[in-house]
Amino acid sequence: MKRLVWFRRCFTVVEAIWWEKRLKKYRRDWKINLIEQDNPNWDDLYPNLF
């Protein structure tokens, strides 16, 4: 089962690529903390995008 648990809106492709590269540098525990700050229950955010 796949869920969208975190996302960041970007206004340009360049900005989106910059964020992707930045996130890849961090450890897993930092990424988990990032998710849990905004989505502590790890709810699927996809249905609310539109």
Contacts in CASP RR format, 6 or more apart in sequence:
PFRMAT RR
TARGET T0000
AUTHOR 0000-0000-0000
METHOD contacts of the structure
MODEL  1
MKRLVWFRRCFTVVEAIWWEKRLKKYRRDWKINLIEQDNPNWDDLYPNLF
3 42 0 8 1.000
3 43 0 8 1.000
3 44 0 8 1.000
3 45 0 8 1.000
3 46 0 8 1.000
4 44 0 8 1.000
4 45 0 8 1.000
4 46 0 8 1.000
4 49 0 8 1.000
5 35 0 8 1.000
5 39 0 8 1.000
5 42 0 8 1.000
5 43 0 8 1.000
5 44 0 8 1.000
5 45 0 8 1.000
6 34 0 8 1.000
6 35 0 8 1.000
6 38 0 8 1.000
6 39 0 8 1.000
6 45 0 8 1.000
7 45 0 8 1.000
7 49 0 8 1.000
8 19 0 8 1.000
10 16 0 8 1.000
10 19 0 8 1.000
23 31 0 8 1.000
35 42 0 8 1.000
36 42 0 8 1.000
39 45 0 8 1.000
END
